Amino acid sequence: MAGFTSSTLTWVAFTFFSILALVNGQQYCQSQTVNGKPFPSLIDVTLEDLATGLESGQFTSVNLVQAYLARINEVNPMLNAVTEINPDALTIAAQLDAMRANGTVLGPLHGIPMLIKNNIATNDKMNNTAGSYALLGAKVPRDSGMAMKLRAAGVVILGKSNLSQWANFRSFNTSNGWSAYGGQVFGAYYPQQDPSGSSAGSGVSSSIGLAFAALGTETSGSILSPSEINNLVGIKPTVGLTSRALVIPISQRQDTVGPMARTVKDAAYILSAIAGKDPNDNYTSAIPFNGSLPDYVAACNFSAFQGARIGIPRNAIQGDNTTGPQLAAFEAAIQIIKNAGATVIDNTNFTAFDQYNNGNASTFVLDADFVSDLPGEYLSKLVTNPNNVNSLADVANFTVKFPLEDYPQRDILVWNQSLDLGFNNTSPQFWAAYQTNLYDGGPGGIDGALESNNLDALILPTAFSPGVPAIVGYPVVTVPLGFQPPNTTVMMDEFGTLVANGPNIPFGISFLGTAFTEATLISFAYAFEQRTMVRNQVQPFIVPNTELRDIVGS
């Protein structure tokens, strides 16, 4: 399944019919009603829209699952966004419908279908592979902390989304969104579009309504970047706000799980459901708030910028010949934020940015954590391990020998770097590198900028936002900001198979803060989103045609 195999003619034809389907489908959906109520369009439906339809009986959770499965079947052969379908999804939806009929509703997400990234384990009939055949058929002893939270909230876990294999921590010569098990994910805004990664399938699936929303994971950029490129809101939570138990790890110090959705409020609803302590992830014990989490939905405040102080760490913006439209849109966004009542302070720079940018501490931390955490936090906990992979060395050995892993066309040099490091995350060398990270991201980074200038948050174009927060585990929220112009020159990625930049490809703006300030960042993200509403200014070139009216009407 590796690489792009469809002909250009197929893509052109599919583009034409997809756009036609979008126009016709939206017109039909807007006119089709039940008891005078129009069905919501699944490409831009909100949670509150879905809840209204479920509560009124206009449609059921079973209907929703049926519609999303039909939409996946329509476009997944072209986009490879979804790798696993939950065979029990319809049964679970029917059970949740029955609960609703009996007056039991587990919360705002009751009966809502979502996808989760294929590195978040579920103790059911689905695989959890990180995109590798090495883990095909492996079984976990229980649901991951995230799956438990979703089920407790009434979510229907519809399936698993494709990803950059091993969360983009295998190869130096590969493409975003490729995995041996799932094939190559493509974005929906331009033919052969790079979907970014590593939460590529989560981004594409959410962007065109293959589910209500999806969960992604991030070590450095893997929620923010695919959210940006797929025209989404992405919340990268503080490390420890959401459980990583039985999520295939890279680094316990940087890994986090968060929502990828089409609106800030929808992402806030999901974060409210998944945040909280988990005895199987000791990082969650650091959550403050005295056992009562902030109300992330209530944080969605149109007036949040009034009186706020927002900073721009200008030295973190490293533009090139492709970023002109992003930087122009960012400058316009600054004025919008000012007009909304904020004071914006420029050049609130990261004083340690050059040390971070030119150093190797962040690489050492990831390499040492991965060689320790992969076996310690995941492989050792498997109750079934068909390929007997118990260490990174075992996984590497499997990969070079199993033909479908596409080696050596895609190397394992990231793993070799980890294995050749000579120390793990218990060594003094590791501790020194980690302390450098904490300084570069904290006093020399985000905390220094915030405290020195008495700021409430920082803003950056999303393309430049992931790195510094990643090394210190701090939160970021990205919101759609704009799109590359129609006359943008097409540029391929380094692997040569994906369009890295081209017409209509989305980009975003990010709000950054210190640990556990998600509510503040969400408030600013919402206030900006509501003043701009750029998401629907450009439509994807591929969209599914199936809508709820097709399912209920049949």
C-alpha positions as CSV (number, residue, x, y, z in Angstrom):
1,M,0.0,0.0,0.0
2,A,3.0,2.3,0.1
3,G,3.2,5.3,-2.2
4,F,0.7,6.8,-4.6
5,T,-0.6,4.4,-7.2
6,S,-3.7,6.1,-8.7
7,S,-3.3,7.9,-12.0
8,T,-3.5,11.6,-12.5
9,L,-6.6,11.0,-14.7
10,T,-8.3,9.3,-11.7
11,W,-7.5,12.2,-9.5
12,V,-8.9,14.7,-11.9
13,A,-12.0,12.7,-12.4
14,F,-12.5,12.2,-8.7
15,T,-11.9,15.9,-8.1
16,F,-14.7,16.9,-10.5
17,F,-17.2,14.4,-9.1
18,S,-16.2,15.2,-5.5
19,I,-16.8,18.9,-6.0
20,L,-20.1,18.2,-7.8
21,A,-21.1,15.9,-4.9
22,L,-20.2,18.6,-2.4
23,V,-22.4,21.2,-4.1
24,N,-25.3,18.9,-4.8
25,G,-25.1,17.3,-1.4
26,Q,-25.0,20.5,0.5
27,Q,-28.0,21.9,-1.4
28,Y,-30.0,18.8,-0.9
29,C,-29.1,18.5,2.7
30,Q,-30.1,22.1,3.4
31,S,-33.5,21.5,1.7
32,Q,-34.3,18.0,3.1
33,T,-36.1,18.2,6.4
34,V,-37.8,16.0,9.0
35,N,-40.7,17.6,10.9
36,G,-39.5,20.9,9.5
37,K,-35.9,20.5,10.8
38,P,-33.1,20.4,8.2
39,F,-30.4,17.7,8.5
40,P,-27.0,19.0,9.4
41,S,-24.2,18.6,6.8
42,L,-21.6,16.2,8.2
43,I,-18.7,18.2,6.8
44,D,-19.3,21.1,9.2
45,V,-21.8,19.8,11.8
46,T,-21.0,20.7,15.4
47,L,-21.5,18.7,18.5
48,E,-24.4,20.8,19.6
49,D,-26.1,20.2,16.2
50,L,-25.7,16.5,16.6
51,A,-26.9,16.6,20.2
52,T,-30.0,18.5,19.1
53,G,-30.8,15.9,16.4
54,L,-30.3,13.0,18.7
55,E,-32.3,14.5,21.5
56,S,-35.2,15.4,19.2
57,G,-35.2,11.9,17.6
58,Q,-34.4,13.3,14.1
59,F,-31.8,10.7,13.8
60,T,-30.1,8.1,16.0
61,S,-26.5,7.1,16.9
62,V,-26.9,4.1,14.7
63,N,-27.8,6.5,11.9
64,L,-24.7,8.5,12.6
65,V,-22.5,5.4,12.5
66,Q,-24.1,4.2,9.3
67,A,-23.5,7.6,7.7
68,Y,-19.9,7.9,8.7
69,L,-19.1,4.4,7.6
70,A,-20.6,5.1,4.2
71,R,-18.5,8.3,4.0
72,I,-15.4,6.4,4.9
73,N,-16.1,3.8,2.2
74,E,-16.6,6.5,-0.4
75,V,-13.2,8.3,0.0
76,N,-10.9,6.0,2.0
77,P,-9.7,4.1,-1.1
78,M,-8.3,7.4,-2.3
79,L,-7.1,9.0,1.0
80,N,-6.2,6.1,3.3
81,A,-7.2,8.1,6.3
82,V,-8.7,5.2,8.3
83,T,-7.0,1.8,9.0
84,E,-9.4,0.1,11.3
85,I,-13.2,0.0,11.5
86,N,-14.6,-1.1,14.9
87,P,-16.8,-4.1,14.0
88,D,-18.8,-3.5,17.1
89,A,-19.6,0.2,16.3
90,L,-23.2,-0.4,15.3
91,T,-23.9,-2.6,18.3
92,I,-22.4,0.0,20.7
93,A,-24.4,2.8,19.0
94,A,-27.6,0.8,19.4
95,Q,-26.8,0.3,23.1
96,L,-26.3,4.0,23.5
97,D,-29.5,4.8,21.7
98,A,-31.3,2.4,24.1
99,M,-29.8,4.2,27.0
100,R,-30.9,7.6,25.7
101,A,-34.4,6.2,25.1
102,N,-34.5,5.1,28.8
103,G,-33.4,8.6,30.0
104,T,-29.7,7.9,30.6
105,V,-27.3,10.2,28.8
106,L,-23.6,9.9,29.7
107,G,-22.8,13.5,28.7
108,P,-22.6,15.8,25.7
109,L,-20.7,13.2,23.6
110,H,-23.3,10.4,24.2
111,G,-23.7,8.4,21.0
112,I,-21.2,10.5,19.0
113,P,-18.8,8.6,16.7
114,M,-15.1,9.5,16.8
115,L,-11.9,8.1,15.4
116,I,-8.7,7.6,17.4
117,K,-5.2,7.4,16.1
118,N,-3.8,4.0,15.5
119,N,-1.4,4.2,18.4
120,I,-4.1,4.5,21.1
121,A,-4.9,1.0,22.3
122,T,-8.4,-0.5,22.7
123,N,-9.1,-3.8,24.3
124,D,-11.5,-4.9,21.6
125,K,-11.4,-6.4,18.1
126,M,-9.3,-3.6,16.6
127,N,-5.5,-3.6,16.2
128,N,-3.2,-1.0,17.6
129,T,-0.2,-1.0,15.4
130,A,1.4,2.4,15.1
131,G,1.2,1.5,11.4
132,S,3.6,-1.4,11.7
133,Y,3.1,-5.1,10.9
134,A,5.3,-5.8,13.9
135,L,2.3,-5.1,16.2
136,L,-0.4,-6.7,14.0
137,G,-2.4,-9.1,16.2
138,A,-0.9,-7.9,19.5
139,K,-3.3,-7.5,22.4
140,V,-3.4,-5.2,25.4
141,P,-4.7,-6.2,28.9
142,R,-7.2,-3.3,29.0
143,D,-8.3,-0.2,27.2
144,S,-5.9,2.7,27.1
145,G,-6.7,5.6,29.5
146,M,-8.0,7.6,26.5
147,A,-10.4,4.8,25.3
148,M,-11.7,4.4,28.8
149,K,-12.5,8.1,29.0
150,L,-14.2,8.2,25.6
151,R,-16.3,5.2,26.4
152,A,-17.3,6.6,29.8
153,A,-18.4,9.8,28.0
154,G,-20.6,7.7,25.7
155,V,-18.5,8.0,22.6
156,V,-18.7,5.4,19.8
157,I,-15.1,4.6,18.9
158,L,-15.7,4.2,15.2
159,G,-12.3,3.1,14.2
160,K,-8.6,3.9,14.1
161,S,-7.0,6.6,11.9
162,N,-3.8,6.1,9.9
163,L,-0.6,7.9,10.9
164,S,3.0,8.5,10.1
165,Q,4.4,5.1,11.1
166,W,5.6,5.0,14.7
167,A,4.4,8.6,15.0
168,N,7.1,9.7,12.6
169,F,9.9,8.2,14.7
170,R,11.4,5.7,12.4
171,S,12.9,7.2,9.2
172,F,14.7,10.2,8.0
173,N,13.7,9.4,4.4
174,T,10.0,8.9,4.5
175,S,6.8,10.9,3.8
176,N,4.2,12.3,6.3
177,G,1.2,10.0,6.8
178,W,2.8,6.9,5.4
179,S,2.6,3.6,7.4
180,A,3.3,0.1,6.2
181,Y,0.0,-1.2,7.6
182,G,-2.1,1.8,6.4
183,G,-0.5,3.1,3.3
184,Q,-0.1,6.7,2.4
185,V,-2.6,9.3,3.7
186,F,-3.4,12.1,1.4
187,G,-4.9,15.5,2.4
188,A,-8.2,16.6,0.9
189,Y,-7.4,20.2,-0.1
190,Y,-5.1,19.4,-3.1
191,P,-4.4,16.3,-5.2
192,Q,-1.5,14.2,-3.6
193,Q,-1.5,16.7,-0.7
194,D,0.9,16.1,2.2
195,P,-1.4,15.6,5.2
196,S,1.4,16.4,7.6
197,G,1.9,14.1,10.6
198,S,2.1,12.2,12.5
199,S,-1.7,12.4,13.3
200,A,-2.3,12.5,9.5
201,G,-5.4,10.3,9.3
202,S,-7.0,12.0,12.3
203,G,-6.6,15.3,10.5
204,V,-8.0,14.3,7.2
205,S,-10.9,12.3,8.7
206,S,-12.0,15.3,10.9
207,S,-11.6,17.8,8.1
208,I,-14.1,16.1,5.7
209,G,-16.4,14.5,8.2
210,L,-15.5,10.9,8.3
211,A,-16.4,11.1,12.0
212,F,-17.4,13.9,14.3
213,A,-13.8,14.4,15.3
214,A,-10.7,12.5,16.2
215,L,-7.9,12.1,18.7
216,G,-4.3,12.7,17.8
217,T,-1.1,12.4,19.7
218,E,1.8,14.8,19.8
219,T,5.5,14.6,20.8
220,S,6.4,17.7,18.8
221,G,4.0,19.0,16.2
222,S,1.9,15.8,15.5
223,I,-1.4,17.4,16.5
224,L,-0.6,21.0,15.7
225,S,0.8,20.5,12.2
226,P,-1.8,18.1,10.7
227,S,-4.6,20.2,12.3
228,E,-3.1,23.3,10.6
229,I,-2.7,21.6,7.2
230,N,-6.2,20.0,7.3
231,N,-8.0,23.2,8.3
232,L,-8.8,22.2,11.9
233,V,-8.7,23.3,15.5
234,G,-6.1,21.2,17.4
235,I,-5.5,21.2,21.1
236,K,-2.1,20.0,22.2
237,P,-2.6,19.6,26.0
238,T,0.0,20.0,28.7
239,V,1.9,16.7,29.2
240,G,0.0,15.0,31.9
241,L,-3.5,16.6,31.4
242,T,-4.5,13.6,29.3
243,S,-3.4,10.0,30.0
244,R,-0.9,8.3,27.8
245,A,-1.4,4.9,29.4
246,L,-1.3,2.2,26.7
247,V,-0.6,4.8,24.0
248,I,2.4,3.6,22.0
249,P,5.1,6.0,23.2
250,I,8.0,8.1,22.0
251,S,8.8,10.1,25.1
252,Q,7.0,10.2,28.4
253,R,8.3,13.8,28.8
254,Q,6.7,15.1,25.6
255,D,3.9,12.7,24.5
256,T,0.4,14.0,24.9
257,V,-3.1,13.2,23.5
258,G,-5.6,15.8,22.3
259,P,-8.6,16.5,20.1
260,M,-8.6,17.5,16.4
261,A,-12.0,19.0,15.5
262,R,-13.6,21.6,13.2
263,T,-14.4,24.2,15.8
264,V,-12.9,25.4,19.1
265,K,-16.0,24.6,21.1
266,D,-16.1,21.0,19.7
267,A,-12.5,20.5,20.6
268,A,-13.2,21.9,24.1
269,Y,-16.0,19.4,24.6
270,I,-13.7,16.6,23.7
271,L,-10.9,17.9,26.0
272,S,-13.4,18.0,28.9
273,A,-14.1,14.4,28.3
274,I,-10.6,13.1,28.1
275,A,-8.7,15.3,30.6
276,G,-8.1,14.0,34.1
277,K,-6.1,11.8,36.4
278,D,-5.3,8.2,35.6
279,P,-3.5,5.9,38.0
280,N,-1.8,4.2,35.1
281,D,0.0,7.5,34.1
282,N,1.8,9.1,37.0
283,Y,2.2,12.3,35.0
284,T,-1.5,13.0,35.4
285,S,-1.0,13.2,39.2
286,A,0.5,16.6,38.6
287,I,-2.8,18.1,37.4
288,P,-3.6,21.0,39.6
289,F,-7.1,22.5,40.2
290,N,-7.8,20.5,43.4
291,G,-9.6,17.7,41.6
292,S,-12.0,19.9,39.7
293,L,-10.9,20.6,36.1
294,P,-11.7,24.0,34.4
295,D,-14.8,24.1,32.3
296,Y,-13.2,24.2,28.9
297,V,-16.5,24.7,27.1
298,A,-17.4,27.6,29.3
299,A,-14.0,29.1,28.4
300,C,-15.2,29.7,24.9
301,N,-15.7,33.4,25.4
302,F,-16.1,35.9,22.5
303,S,-14.8,38.7,24.7
304,A,-11.7,36.9,25.9
305,F,-9.3,39.4,24.3
306,Q,-10.7,42.4,26.2
307,G,-7.9,43.5,28.5
308,A,-5.6,40.6,27.6
309,R,-1.8,40.9,27.0
310,I,-0.6,38.9,24.1
311,G,3.0,38.5,23.1
312,I,4.8,37.6,19.8
313,P,8.2,35.8,20.2
314,R,9.3,37.1,16.8
315,N,12.6,35.3,16.9
316,A,10.8,31.9,16.6
317,I,9.4,32.9,13.2
318,Q,11.9,31.5,10.6
319,G,10.2,32.3,7.3
320,D,11.2,31.2,3.8
321,N,10.0,31.6,0.2
322,T,6.9,29.5,0.9
323,T,5.6,31.3,4.1
324,G,4.8,34.7,2.7
325,P,1.0,34.2,2.7
326,Q,1.1,32.8,6.2
327,L,3.1,35.7,7.5
328,A,0.8,38.2,5.8
329,A,-2.2,36.5,7.3
330,F,-0.5,36.5,10.7
331,E,0.1,40.2,10.6
332,A,-3.6,40.8,9.8
333,A,-4.5,38.5,12.7
334,I,-2.5,40.7,15.1
335,Q,-4.7,43.7,14.1
336,I,-7.9,41.6,14.6
337,I,-6.7,40.7,18.1
338,K,-5.9,44.3,18.9
339,N,-9.3,45.4,17.7
340,A,-10.9,42.8,20.0
341,G,-9.4,44.6,23.0
342,A,-6.0,43.0,23.5
343,T,-2.7,44.7,24.0
344,V,-0.2,43.0,21.7
345,I,3.5,43.2,22.6
346,D,6.0,42.4,19.8
347,N,9.4,40.9,20.1
348,T,8.7,39.1,23.4
349,N,11.4,36.7,22.3
350,F,12.6,33.4,23.5
351,T,16.0,34.2,25.0
352,A,17.3,30.6,24.6
353,F,16.0,30.1,21.1
354,D,19.4,29.9,19.5
355,Q,20.6,27.4,22.0
356,Y,17.5,25.3,21.4
357,N,17.6,25.7,17.6
358,N,21.3,24.9,17.3
359,G,21.6,22.3,20.0
360,N,21.0,18.6,20.3
361,A,19.5,18.2,23.7
362,S,16.0,17.7,22.4
363,T,17.2,14.9,20.1
364,F,19.0,13.2,23.0
365,V,15.9,13.3,25.1
366,L,13.6,11.7,22.5
367,D,16.2,9.1,21.5
368,A,16.9,8.0,25.1
369,D,13.2,8.1,26.1
370,F,12.1,6.0,23.1
371,V,14.6,3.2,23.6
372,S,13.4,3.0,27.2
373,D,9.7,3.8,27.0
374,L,8.7,1.7,24.0
375,P,9.4,-1.6,25.9
376,G,8.8,-0.2,29.4
377,E,5.5,1.6,28.7
378,Y,4.0,-0.6,26.0
379,L,5.7,-3.7,24.6
380,S,6.2,-5.2,28.1
381,K,2.5,-4.8,28.9
382,L,1.1,-6.8,25.9
383,V,-0.7,-10.0,26.7
384,T,-0.4,-11.2,23.1
385,N,2.7,-10.4,21.1
386,P,2.7,-12.6,17.9
387,N,6.0,-11.3,16.5
388,N,7.7,-11.4,19.9
389,V,8.9,-7.8,19.7
390,N,10.1,-6.9,23.2
391,S,12.5,-4.1,22.5
392,L,13.4,-1.4,20.0
393,A,16.1,-3.7,18.7
394,D,13.4,-6.4,18.1
395,V,11.2,-4.0,16.2
396,A,14.1,-2.8,14.1
397,N,15.1,-6.4,13.3
398,F,11.5,-7.2,12.3
399,T,11.2,-4.1,10.1
400,V,14.3,-4.8,8.0
401,K,13.3,-8.4,7.3
402,F,9.5,-7.9,6.6
403,P,9.1,-6.8,3.0
404,L,5.9,-4.8,3.5
405,E,7.7,-2.5,5.9
406,D,9.3,-0.9,2.8
407,Y,12.9,-1.1,4.0
408,P,15.4,0.1,2.8
409,Q,13.4,2.5,0.7
410,R,12.4,4.0,4.0
411,D,15.2,3.7,6.5
412,I,15.4,3.1,10.2
413,L,18.0,5.6,10.9
414,V,16.0,7.3,13.7
415,W,16.0,4.0,15.5
416,N,19.7,3.4,14.9
417,Q,20.4,6.8,16.3
418,S,18.4,5.8,19.5
419,L,20.1,2.4,19.7
420,D,23.6,3.9,19.1
421,L,23.1,6.7,21.7
422,G,24.9,4.7,24.3
423,F,22.6,5.7,27.2
424,N,19.0,5.6,28.2
425,N,16.7,7.9,30.2
426,T,18.2,6.8,33.5
427,S,21.7,8.0,32.8
428,P,23.4,11.3,33.9
429,Q,23.9,12.3,30.2
430,F,20.2,12.1,29.7
431,W,19.5,14.2,32.8
432,A,21.8,17.0,31.6
433,A,20.0,17.1,28.2
434,Y,16.6,17.1,29.8
435,Q,17.6,20.0,32.1
436,T,18.7,21.9,29.0
437,N,15.3,21.3,27.5
438,L,13.5,22.5,30.6
439,Y,15.5,25.8,30.6
440,D,15.2,26.4,26.8
441,G,11.5,25.8,26.9
442,G,10.8,27.4,30.3
443,P,12.9,30.4,31.6
444,G,14.6,30.7,28.2
445,G,11.4,30.2,26.3
446,I,7.7,30.4,27.1
447,D,7.8,31.1,30.9
448,G,10.5,33.7,30.4
449,A,8.5,35.5,27.7
450,L,5.3,35.4,29.6
451,E,6.7,36.5,32.9
452,S,9.1,39.2,31.6
453,N,6.3,40.9,29.8
454,N,3.4,40.2,32.1
455,L,1.6,38.3,29.3
456,D,-1.5,36.1,29.2
457,A,-0.4,34.1,26.1
458,L,1.8,34.1,23.1
459,I,0.9,33.8,19.4
460,L,2.8,32.4,16.5
461,P,2.0,31.1,13.0
462,T,1.3,27.4,13.6
463,A,4.2,26.3,11.4
464,F,6.6,27.8,13.9
465,S,4.7,27.0,17.1
466,P,5.4,23.3,18.1
467,G,9.1,23.0,19.0
468,V,9.6,25.2,22.1
469,P,6.4,24.1,23.8
470,A,7.2,20.5,23.0
471,I,10.5,20.3,24.9
472,V,8.9,21.5,28.1
473,G,5.4,19.9,27.7
474,Y,3.4,23.0,27.4
475,P,0.0,23.5,25.8
476,V,-0.8,25.0,22.4
477,V,-4.1,25.6,20.5
478,T,-4.1,26.0,16.7
479,V,-7.0,27.6,14.8
480,P,-7.5,28.0,11.0
481,L,-6.0,31.3,9.7
482,G,-6.0,31.1,5.9
483,F,-5.1,29.2,2.8
484,Q,-2.3,29.3,0.2
485,P,-3.4,31.4,-2.8
486,P,-4.7,29.7,-5.9
487,N,-1.6,30.7,-7.9
488,T,0.8,29.1,-5.4
489,T,3.6,27.1,-7.1
490,V,3.3,23.4,-6.4
491,M,6.3,22.0,-4.4
492,M,6.8,18.3,-3.7
493,D,8.1,16.9,-0.4
494,E,11.6,15.6,-0.1
495,F,10.5,12.0,-0.6
496,G,9.0,13.1,-3.9
497,T,5.5,11.6,-3.5
498,L,3.5,14.4,-1.8
499,V,2.6,18.0,-2.5
500,A,4.1,19.9,0.4
501,N,2.9,23.3,-0.7
502,G,0.3,24.3,-3.3
503,P,-2.9,26.1,-4.0
504,N,-5.6,26.1,-1.3
505,I,-3.6,24.3,1.3
506,P,-4.6,25.6,4.8
507,F,-2.5,27.2,7.5
508,G,-3.2,28.3,11.1
509,I,-2.4,30.5,14.0
510,S,-1.4,29.1,17.5
511,F,-1.9,30.3,21.0
512,L,0.8,29.2,23.5
513,G,0.9,29.3,27.2
514,T,2.5,27.8,30.3
515,A,1.5,24.4,31.9
516,F,-2.2,23.8,32.4
517,T,-3.5,27.0,30.9
518,E,-5.7,25.3,28.3
519,A,-8.8,27.2,29.4
520,T,-7.1,30.5,28.8
521,L,-5.8,29.4,25.4
522,I,-9.1,28.0,24.4
523,S,-10.8,31.3,25.3
524,F,-8.4,33.2,23.0
525,A,-8.7,30.6,20.2
526,Y,-12.5,30.8,20.3
527,A,-12.5,34.6,20.4
528,F,-10.3,34.6,17.3
529,E,-12.2,31.9,15.5
530,Q,-15.5,33.7,16.0
531,R,-14.1,36.9,14.5
532,T,-12.6,35.3,11.4
533,M,-14.5,32.1,10.6
534,V,-12.1,31.3,7.7
535,R,-12.6,27.5,7.7
536,N,-15.3,27.4,5.0
537,Q,-13.6,30.0,2.7
538,V,-12.1,27.1,0.7
539,Q,-13.6,23.7,0.3
540,P,-11.7,20.4,0.1
541,F,-11.4,19.0,-3.4
542,I,-12.5,15.6,-2.2
543,V,-15.6,15.1,0.0
544,P,-17.9,12.2,0.6
545,N,-21.4,12.5,-0.7
546,T,-23.4,10.5,1.9
547,E,-25.3,12.6,4.4
548,L,-27.7,11.8,7.2
549,R,-30.7,12.4,5.0
550,D,-29.6,9.5,2.8
551,I,-29.5,7.2,5.8
552,V,-32.6,8.3,7.6
553,G,-34.5,8.6,4.3
554,S,-33.7,5.0,3.4
